[in-house]
Amino acid sequence: MRKNLLGTISGADAVQRNPDVPPAATSARADYAMRGASGAMRRSLDEIVEASQRIMDGETIISLDPALIDQSPVLDRIQEDDDEYPALRDLIRASGQDTPILVRPHPVSGGRYIVVFGRRRLKAARELGLQVKAVVKPMDDTTAIVAQGQENAARSNLSFIERARFAKNLVELAYNKDTVKAALAIDDTLLSRMLSVAELVPNVVLEAVGAAKGVGRDRWEELKKIVQTPTNAEKAVAFIASEKFANTQSDDRFNTLLSFLQGQRRRQTKGKAAQSSTWSPPDQTVKVTGKSSGKSYTLALAAKDGPQLGAWILNNLESIYRDFREANKTGD
């Protein structure tokens, strides 16, 4: 369409300057002109317009000053400087940036951009003093969030807890759950589990453990169940300040913390189980063992008269319980 428009303008100009020349001759001259210098100009104009359109459509890679690019309002990675980052930076230093990042025009600050995805590549370009290759695509906040989440899901390089915290951050920023599910490509059940872990495990513990790339959902849910008890949550917060915890990698930090809390829980359970007592008459015709586990109390009746005594107690529970209530009223 643009070529026809430029051709029509050139032809009309020729007729206007030579009104007595036959139209066929005018058309021939216009065609000749378009094959010469005018043609080169027309093609250059077409290329400029097409390139501009591709940039607006987000199809063209351009170079940008990293200083003009702001971070996304929602971070998906717990740690930028993970084990893979130095290798990525060294590769960009040696071979250049092969894969562009995606940015969108800043909605408020003209001439600035917000990164949609490619945060580590952007950081590497900043550190190396390089221009960053980017695709610029106008989009609103919701579209940008979905694109950011889906790109990371496609690369499969975010851990369970990073995705869970990403989901929690989106919910806290008032994005609806349909947007969160679309961004992470998950269903209602998985979203609920992610939010449960991210909300119930203390944030200071999540920060201290880190991305924990090798730790999946089941083990995070196991940790969540333990720290739901306030005293266990306090123990977890205290433990992450220990030297034993600090001198390990992210996956090992998680494993060390979980093992510590499991050990604490086993000791608590063992202590409760040890609260038992026994009674027997002098002739040892029955042996009664009582065990308290905090919320329940069990009786075990053994020896010769054990079964008969158990049946008698069961048949007389109403009067036994009535006597118990009366004794509690009088303080006996």
C-alpha positions as CSV (number, residue, x, y, z in Angstrom):
1,M,0.0,0.0,0.0
2,R,2.9,2.4,0.8
3,K,4.6,1.6,-2.5
4,N,1.4,2.4,-4.4
5,L,1.0,5.6,-2.5
6,L,4.5,6.7,-3.3
7,G,4.1,5.7,-6.9
8,T,0.8,7.7,-7.2
9,I,2.5,10.7,-5.6
10,S,5.4,10.5,-8.1
11,G,3.0,10.1,-11.1
12,A,0.8,12.9,-10.0
13,D,3.8,15.2,-9.6
14,A,4.9,14.4,-13.1
15,V,1.5,15.2,-14.6
16,Q,1.3,18.4,-12.7
17,R,4.7,19.5,-14.0
18,N,4.0,18.4,-17.6
19,P,0.3,18.8,-18.3
20,D,0.8,18.5,-22.1
21,V,2.6,15.2,-22.0
22,P,0.4,12.1,-22.7
23,P,-0.4,10.0,-19.6
24,A,1.4,7.0,-21.0
25,A,4.6,8.9,-21.4
26,T,4.2,10.4,-17.9
27,S,3.7,6.9,-16.5
28,A,6.8,5.6,-18.2
29,R,8.8,8.5,-16.9
30,A,7.5,7.9,-13.4
31,D,8.4,4.2,-13.7
32,Y,11.9,5.1,-14.9
33,A,12.3,7.6,-12.0
34,M,11.2,5.0,-9.5
35,R,14.0,2.7,-10.8
36,G,16.6,5.4,-10.3
37,A,17.4,7.7,-7.4
38,S,13.7,8.2,-6.6
39,G,13.3,4.4,-6.4
40,A,16.1,4.1,-4.0
41,M,14.6,6.9,-1.8
42,R,11.2,5.2,-2.0
43,R,12.7,1.8,-0.9
44,S,14.5,3.5,1.9
45,L,11.3,5.2,3.1
46,D,9.5,1.9,2.9
47,E,12.2,0.1,4.9
48,I,12.1,2.9,7.6
49,V,8.3,2.7,7.9
50,E,8.4,-1.1,8.0
51,A,11.2,-1.2,10.6
52,S,9.3,1.3,12.8
53,Q,6.2,-0.9,12.5
54,R,8.1,-4.0,13.5
55,I,9.5,-2.2,16.5
56,M,6.1,-1.1,17.6
57,D,4.9,-4.7,17.1
58,G,7.7,-6.0,19.3
59,E,9.3,-7.9,16.4
60,T,12.7,-6.0,16.1
61,I,15.7,-6.3,18.3
62,I,17.3,-3.0,19.2
63,S,20.1,-2.0,21.5
64,L,19.3,0.0,24.7
65,D,21.3,1.6,27.4
66,P,20.7,-0.6,30.5
67,A,20.4,2.6,32.6
68,L,17.1,3.4,30.8
69,I,15.5,0.1,32.0
70,D,13.8,-0.3,35.3
71,Q,13.1,-3.5,37.1
72,S,9.7,-5.3,37.1
73,P,7.5,-4.5,40.1
74,V,7.3,-8.2,40.8
75,L,10.5,-10.2,41.2
76,D,10.4,-13.9,40.4
77,R,13.9,-15.0,41.5
78,I,14.9,-15.1,45.1
79,Q,18.6,-14.7,44.2
80,E,20.0,-13.1,41.1
81,D,23.6,-14.3,41.8
82,D,22.8,-18.0,41.7
83,D,25.3,-20.6,40.5
84,E,24.3,-20.1,36.9
85,Y,24.7,-16.3,36.7
86,P,28.5,-16.0,36.6
87,A,28.6,-18.5,33.7
88,L,25.9,-16.4,31.9
89,R,27.8,-13.2,32.4
90,D,31.1,-14.8,31.2
91,L,29.4,-16.1,28.1
92,I,28.0,-12.7,27.3
93,R,31.4,-11.1,27.8
94,A,33.0,-13.7,25.4
95,S,30.4,-14.1,22.8
96,G,27.9,-11.3,23.2
97,Q,24.2,-11.5,24.0
98,D,22.4,-14.1,21.8
99,T,18.9,-13.9,23.3
100,P,17.2,-10.5,23.6
101,I,15.3,-9.4,26.7
102,L,11.7,-8.2,26.5
103,V,10.9,-4.7,27.7
104,R,7.9,-2.4,27.6
105,P,7.7,1.4,27.5
106,H,7.4,2.9,31.0
107,P,3.8,3.9,31.5
108,V,4.8,7.2,33.3
109,S,8.5,8.1,32.5
110,G,8.9,8.9,28.8
111,G,12.0,7.4,27.2
112,R,12.4,4.7,29.9
113,Y,11.4,1.0,29.9
114,I,10.5,-1.7,32.3
115,V,12.0,-5.2,31.9
116,V,9.4,-7.9,31.4
117,F,11.9,-10.8,31.4
118,G,15.6,-11.2,31.0
119,R,16.6,-9.6,34.3
120,R,19.9,-11.5,34.6
121,R,20.9,-10.7,31.0
122,L,20.1,-7.0,31.8
123,K,22.2,-7.2,35.0
124,A,25.1,-8.8,33.1
125,A,25.0,-6.0,30.5
126,R,25.1,-3.4,33.2
127,E,28.1,-5.0,34.9
128,L,30.0,-5.4,31.6
129,G,29.2,-1.9,30.4
130,L,27.4,-3.1,27.3
131,Q,24.3,-2.1,25.5
132,V,21.5,-4.7,26.0
133,K,19.7,-6.3,23.1
134,A,16.0,-5.9,23.6
135,V,12.6,-6.3,22.0
136,V,10.3,-3.4,22.9
137,K,6.6,-4.3,23.1
138,P,3.9,-2.0,24.5
139,M,1.7,-3.9,27.0
140,D,-0.3,-3.3,30.2
141,D,0.6,-4.5,33.7
142,T,-1.4,-7.7,33.5
143,T,-0.1,-8.7,30.1
144,A,3.5,-8.1,31.3
145,I,3.0,-10.2,34.4
146,V,1.6,-13.1,32.4
147,A,4.4,-12.9,29.9
148,Q,7.0,-12.7,32.7
149,G,5.6,-15.8,34.4
150,Q,5.1,-17.9,31.2
151,E,8.6,-17.2,29.9
152,N,10.1,-18.4,33.2
153,A,7.8,-21.4,33.2
154,A,8.9,-22.3,29.6
155,R,12.5,-22.1,30.7
156,S,11.8,-24.3,33.7
157,N,14.6,-22.6,35.7
158,L,12.6,-21.3,38.6
159,S,12.3,-23.5,41.7
160,F,9.0,-24.4,43.4
161,I,9.5,-21.8,46.2
162,E,10.4,-19.1,43.7
163,R,7.2,-19.7,41.8
164,A,5.3,-19.9,45.1
165,R,6.6,-16.5,46.2
166,F,6.0,-15.0,42.8
167,A,2.3,-16.1,43.1
168,K,2.1,-14.7,46.6
169,N,3.6,-11.3,45.4
170,L,1.0,-11.1,42.6
171,V,-1.9,-11.8,45.0
172,E,-0.6,-9.1,47.4
173,L,-0.5,-6.7,44.5
174,A,-4.2,-7.4,43.9
175,Y,-3.9,-9.4,40.7
176,N,-6.8,-11.8,40.5
177,K,-6.2,-15.6,40.7
178,D,-7.0,-16.1,37.0
179,T,-4.1,-13.8,36.1
180,V,-1.8,-15.6,38.6
181,K,-2.7,-19.0,37.2
182,A,-2.1,-17.9,33.7
183,A,1.2,-16.4,34.6
184,L,2.4,-19.6,36.2
185,A,0.5,-22.1,33.9
186,I,-1.0,-23.8,37.0
187,D,-4.5,-24.9,38.2
188,D,-6.4,-23.9,41.3
189,T,-5.1,-26.8,43.4
190,L,-1.4,-26.1,42.8
191,L,-2.0,-22.3,43.3
192,S,-3.6,-23.0,46.7
193,R,-0.6,-25.2,47.7
194,M,1.9,-22.6,46.6
195,L,0.2,-19.8,48.5
196,S,-0.1,-22.0,51.6
197,V,3.7,-22.7,51.7
198,A,4.6,-19.1,50.8
199,E,2.3,-17.6,53.5
200,L,2.9,-20.1,56.4
201,V,6.7,-20.4,56.2
202,P,8.1,-17.3,57.8
203,N,9.5,-14.9,55.1
204,V,12.8,-14.6,56.9
205,V,13.2,-18.4,56.6
206,L,12.4,-18.3,52.9
207,E,15.0,-15.6,52.3
208,A,17.6,-17.5,54.3
209,V,17.0,-20.8,52.5
210,G,17.1,-19.2,49.1
211,A,15.9,-20.7,45.8
212,A,16.6,-24.4,46.8
213,K,16.5,-25.5,43.1
214,G,16.5,-29.2,44.1
215,V,13.7,-29.0,46.6
216,G,10.2,-29.8,45.4
217,R,6.7,-29.2,46.5
218,D,6.3,-32.2,48.9
219,R,9.3,-31.3,51.0
220,W,8.3,-27.7,51.2
221,E,4.8,-28.8,52.4
222,E,6.4,-31.0,55.0
223,L,8.4,-28.0,56.3
224,K,5.2,-25.9,56.2
225,K,3.3,-28.4,58.4
226,I,6.1,-28.3,61.0
227,V,6.4,-24.5,61.3
228,Q,2.6,-24.1,61.6
229,T,3.2,-24.7,65.3
230,P,4.4,-21.3,66.6
231,T,7.1,-22.8,68.8
232,N,8.6,-24.7,65.8
233,A,8.4,-21.5,63.7
234,E,10.5,-19.7,66.4
235,K,13.0,-22.6,66.4
236,A,13.3,-22.3,62.7
237,V,14.0,-18.6,62.8
238,A,16.6,-19.1,65.5
239,F,18.3,-22.0,63.7
240,I,18.9,-20.0,60.4
241,A,21.1,-17.7,62.4
242,S,23.4,-20.6,63.4
243,E,26.8,-21.3,61.8
244,K,25.8,-24.8,60.9
245,F,23.0,-23.4,58.7
246,A,25.0,-20.6,57.2
247,N,27.9,-22.6,55.9
248,T,25.9,-24.6,53.3
249,Q,24.5,-24.2,49.8
250,S,20.8,-23.5,49.3
251,D,19.5,-27.1,48.9
252,D,21.7,-28.1,51.9
253,R,20.4,-25.2,54.0
254,F,16.8,-26.5,53.4
255,N,17.8,-30.1,54.2
256,T,19.7,-29.0,57.3
257,L,16.7,-26.9,58.6
258,L,14.2,-29.7,57.9
259,S,16.3,-32.3,59.6
260,F,16.7,-30.1,62.6
261,L,13.0,-29.4,63.0
262,Q,12.1,-33.1,62.4
263,G,14.5,-34.0,65.2
264,Q,12.9,-31.5,67.5
265,R,9.5,-32.9,66.8
266,R,10.6,-36.5,67.4
267,R,12.0,-35.5,70.8
268,Q,8.7,-33.8,71.6
269,T,6.7,-36.9,70.7
270,K,9.0,-39.2,72.6
271,G,8.7,-37.0,75.7
272,K,5.0,-37.1,75.5
273,A,4.9,-40.9,75.0
274,A,7.1,-41.3,78.2
275,Q,4.4,-39.9,80.4
276,S,2.9,-43.2,81.5
277,S,2.2,-44.9,84.9
278,T,1.2,-48.3,86.1
279,W,-0.8,-49.8,88.9
280,S,-1.3,-53.4,90.2
281,P,-2.8,-54.9,93.4
282,P,-0.5,-56.9,95.7
283,D,-1.6,-60.2,94.2
284,Q,-0.7,-58.9,90.6
285,T,-4.1,-60.3,89.3
286,V,-4.4,-57.2,87.1
287,K,-1.9,-54.7,85.7
288,V,-3.2,-51.2,84.6
289,T,-1.0,-49.0,82.4
290,G,-2.1,-45.4,81.7
291,K,-0.5,-43.2,79.0
292,S,-1.0,-39.5,78.5
293,S,-0.3,-37.9,75.1
294,G,-1.5,-34.4,76.0
295,K,-5.0,-34.5,74.4
296,S,-5.8,-38.1,75.1
297,Y,-5.3,-40.7,77.8
298,T,-5.4,-44.5,77.3
299,L,-5.7,-47.4,79.7
300,A,-4.4,-50.9,79.1
301,L,-5.5,-53.7,81.4
302,A,-3.5,-56.9,81.5
303,A,-2.8,-60.0,83.6
304,K,-5.5,-62.5,84.8
305,D,-8.3,-60.1,85.7
306,G,-7.5,-57.5,83.0
307,P,-10.2,-58.4,80.5
308,Q,-13.0,-58.7,83.2
309,L,-12.0,-55.5,84.8
310,G,-12.0,-53.7,81.5
311,A,-15.6,-55.0,80.7
312,W,-16.8,-54.0,84.2
313,I,-15.4,-50.4,83.8
314,L,-17.1,-50.1,80.5
315,N,-20.4,-51.3,81.9
316,N,-20.2,-48.9,84.8
317,L,-18.8,-45.8,83.1
318,E,-22.0,-43.8,83.7
319,S,-21.7,-44.1,87.5
320,I,-17.9,-43.8,87.4
321,Y,-18.1,-40.6,85.4
322,R,-20.9,-39.2,87.7
323,D,-18.6,-39.8,90.7
324,F,-15.8,-38.1,88.8
325,R,-17.9,-35.0,88.2
326,E,-19.0,-34.9,91.8
327,A,-15.5,-35.2,93.0
328,N,-14.4,-32.3,90.8
329,K,-17.3,-30.1,92.1
330,T,-16.4,-30.6,95.7
331,G,-12.6,-30.4,95.1
332,D,-11.9,-33.9,96.3
